[in-house]
Amino acid sequence: MVRRANECSVKVNENMRGGDGSVKLTSLISGPEELLDKGRLFSVITLEPGCSIGCHVHEKESELFYIVKGSVTYNDNGEEITVNPGDVTIVEPGGSHGIANRTDETCELVALILYQ
């Protein structure tokens, strides 16, 4: 199967998880069945300057971010870390995380949420 870029659904969330501004999510899957019901999200996330996803907890699931473009500030269980293109972040079940674009350029990352 091939899914063309123009076939991916796009959603914009305002103040996602209590964060600032708008977060654009381009879904790379049509539903959890495409992850063999082992996860619920596989998306490209676009953060414009000043936008963020607020800190939140993942219960019974983990989330991975692969940074594609730009540098972002990652909140890893309360510790803020700058991550750059090529870096991967992982929040384990029960952990908390958030992410913020505090730069002047657009940031893109790939996000994957897998069930425990």
Contacts in CASP RR format, 6 or more apart in sequence:
PFRMAT RR
TARGET T0000
AUTHOR 0000-0000-0000
METHOD contacts of the structure
MODEL  1
MVRRANECSVKVNENMRGGDGSVKLTSLISGPEELLDKGRLFSVITLEPG
CSIGCHVHEKESELFYIVKGSVTYNDNGEEITVNPGDVTIVEPGGSHGIA
NRTDETCELVALILYQ
3 28 0 8 1.000
3 30 0 8 1.000
8 26 0 8 1.000
8 27 0 8 1.000
8 28 0 8 1.000
9 26 0 8 1.000
9 27 0 8 1.000
9 30 0 8 1.000
10 24 0 8 1.000
10 25 0 8 1.000
10 26 0 8 1.000
10 27 0 8 1.000
11 24 0 8 1.000
11 25 0 8 1.000
11 27 0 8 1.000
12 22 0 8 1.000
12 23 0 8 1.000
12 24 0 8 1.000
12 25 0 8 1.000
13 22 0 8 1.000
13 23 0 8 1.000
13 25 0 8 1.000
14 21 0 8 1.000
14 22 0 8 1.000
15 21 0 8 1.000
16 23 0 8 1.000
16 52 0 8 1.000
16 53 0 8 1.000
16 54 0 8 1.000
17 53 0 8 1.000
17 54 0 8 1.000
17 55 0 8 1.000
17 56 0 8 1.000
17 98 0 8 1.000
18 53 0 8 1.000
18 54 0 8 1.000
19 51 0 8 1.000
19 52 0 8 1.000
19 53 0 8 1.000
19 54 0 8 1.000
19 100 0 8 1.000
20 50 0 8 1.000
20 51 0 8 1.000
20 52 0 8 1.000
20 100 0 8 1.000
21 48 0 8 1.000
21 50 0 8 1.000
21 51 0 8 1.000
21 52 0 8 1.000
22 48 0 8 1.000
22 51 0 8 1.000
23 45 0 8 1.000
23 46 0 8 1.000
23 47 0 8 1.000
23 51 0 8 1.000
23 52 0 8 1.000
23 53 0 8 1.000
24 45 0 8 1.000
24 46 0 8 1.000
25 43 0 8 1.000
25 44 0 8 1.000
25 45 0 8 1.000
25 46 0 8 1.000
25 111 0 8 1.000
26 43 0 8 1.000
26 44 0 8 1.000
26 45 0 8 1.000
26 46 0 8 1.000
27 41 0 8 1.000
27 42 0 8 1.000
27 43 0 8 1.000
28 42 0 8 1.000
28 43 0 8 1.000
28 44 0 8 1.000
28 110 0 8 1.000
29 35 0 8 1.000
29 41 0 8 1.000
29 42 0 8 1.000
31 40 0 8 1.000
32 38 0 8 1.000
32 39 0 8 1.000
32 40 0 8 1.000
34 42 0 8 1.000
35 42 0 8 1.000
35 114 0 8 1.000
37 115 0 8 1.000
38 114 0 8 1.000
38 115 0 8 1.000
39 61 0 8 1.000
39 112 0 8 1.000
39 113 0 8 1.000
39 114 0 8 1.000
39 115 0 8 1.000
40 61 0 8 1.000
40 113 0 8 1.000
40 115 0 8 1.000
41 63 0 8 1.000
41 111 0 8 1.000
41 112 0 8 1.000
41 113 0 8 1.000
42 110 0 8 1.000
42 111 0 8 1.000
42 112 0 8 1.000
42 113 0 8 1.000
43 110 0 8 1.000
43 111 0 8 1.000
44 68 0 8 1.000
44 108 0 8 1.000
44 109 0 8 1.000
44 110 0 8 1.000
44 111 0 8 1.000
45 53 0 8 1.000
45 65 0 8 1.000
45 108 0 8 1.000
45 109 0 8 1.000
45 110 0 8 1.000
45 111 0 8 1.000
46 106 0 8 1.000
46 107 0 8 1.000
46 108 0 8 1.000
47 53 0 8 1.000
47 72 0 8 1.000
47 99 0 8 1.000
47 100 0 8 1.000
47 101 0 8 1.000
47 106 0 8 1.000
47 107 0 8 1.000
47 108 0 8 1.000
47 109 0 8 1.000
48 101 0 8 1.000
48 106 0 8 1.000
49 101 0 8 1.000
49 102 0 8 1.000
49 103 0 8 1.000
49 104 0 8 1.000
49 105 0 8 1.000
49 106 0 8 1.000
50 100 0 8 1.000
50 101 0 8 1.000
50 102 0 8 1.000
51 100 0 8 1.000
51 101 0 8 1.000
52 98 0 8 1.000
52 99 0 8 1.000
52 100 0 8 1.000
52 101 0 8 1.000
53 98 0 8 1.000
53 99 0 8 1.000
53 100 0 8 1.000
54 75 0 8 1.000
54 98 0 8 1.000
54 99 0 8 1.000
54 100 0 8 1.000
55 75 0 8 1.000
55 78 0 8 1.000
55 96 0 8 1.000
55 97 0 8 1.000
55 98 0 8 1.000
56 96 0 8 1.000
56 97 0 8 1.000
56 98 0 8 1.000
57 94 0 8 1.000
57 95 0 8 1.000
57 96 0 8 1.000
58 91 0 8 1.000
58 92 0 8 1.000
58 93 0 8 1.000
58 94 0 8 1.000
58 95 0 8 1.000
58 96 0 8 1.000
58 97 0 8 1.000
58 113 0 8 1.000
59 93 0 8 1.000
59 94 0 8 1.000
60 93 0 8 1.000
60 94 0 8 1.000
60 115 0 8 1.000
60 116 0 8 1.000
61 93 0 8 1.000
61 113 0 8 1.000
61 114 0 8 1.000
61 115 0 8 1.000
61 116 0 8 1.000
62 90 0 8 1.000
62 91 0 8 1.000
62 92 0 8 1.000
62 93 0 8 1.000
62 113 0 8 1.000
62 114 0 8 1.000
62 116 0 8 1.000
63 90 0 8 1.000
63 91 0 8 1.000
63 97 0 8 1.000
63 111 0 8 1.000
63 112 0 8 1.000
63 113 0 8 1.000
63 114 0 8 1.000
64 88 0 8 1.000
64 89 0 8 1.000
64 90 0 8 1.000
64 111 0 8 1.000
64 112 0 8 1.000
64 114 0 8 1.000
65 74 0 8 1.000
65 83 0 8 1.000
65 88 0 8 1.000
65 89 0 8 1.000
65 99 0 8 1.000
65 109 0 8 1.000
65 110 0 8 1.000
65 111 0 8 1.000
66 86 0 8 1.000
66 87 0 8 1.000
66 88 0 8 1.000
66 109 0 8 1.000
66 110 0 8 1.000
66 112 0 8 1.000
67 83 0 8 1.000
67 84 0 8 1.000
67 85 0 8 1.000
67 86 0 8 1.000
67 87 0 8 1.000
67 88 0 8 1.000
67 89 0 8 1.000
67 107 0 8 1.000
67 108 0 8 1.000
67 109 0 8 1.000
68 85 0 8 1.000
68 86 0 8 1.000
68 108 0 8 1.000
68 109 0 8 1.000
68 110 0 8 1.000
69 85 0 8 1.000
69 105 0 8 1.000
69 106 0 8 1.000
69 107 0 8 1.000
69 108 0 8 1.000
69 109 0 8 1.000
70 84 0 8 1.000
70 85 0 8 1.000
70 101 0 8 1.000
70 103 0 8 1.000
70 105 0 8 1.000
70 106 0 8 1.000
70 107 0 8 1.000
70 108 0 8 1.000
71 82 0 8 1.000
71 83 0 8 1.000
71 84 0 8 1.000
71 85 0 8 1.000
71 103 0 8 1.000
71 107 0 8 1.000
72 82 0 8 1.000
72 83 0 8 1.000
72 99 0 8 1.000
72 100 0 8 1.000
72 101 0 8 1.000
72 102 0 8 1.000
72 103 0 8 1.000
72 107 0 8 1.000
72 109 0 8 1.000
73 80 0 8 1.000
73 81 0 8 1.000
73 82 0 8 1.000
73 83 0 8 1.000
73 99 0 8 1.000
73 100 0 8 1.000
73 101 0 8 1.000
73 102 0 8 1.000
74 80 0 8 1.000
74 81 0 8 1.000
74 82 0 8 1.000
74 83 0 8 1.000
74 89 0 8 1.000
74 97 0 8 1.000
74 98 0 8 1.000
74 99 0 8 1.000
75 96 0 8 1.000
75 97 0 8 1.000
75 98 0 8 1.000
75 99 0 8 1.000
75 100 0 8 1.000
76 89 0 8 1.000
76 91 0 8 1.000
76 97 0 8 1.000
77 91 0 8 1.000
77 95 0 8 1.000
77 96 0 8 1.000
77 97 0 8 1.000
78 96 0 8 1.000
83 89 0 8 1.000
89 97 0 8 1.000
89 99 0 8 1.000
91 97 0 8 1.000
93 116 0 8 1.000
99 109 0 8 1.000
101 107 0 8 1.000
END
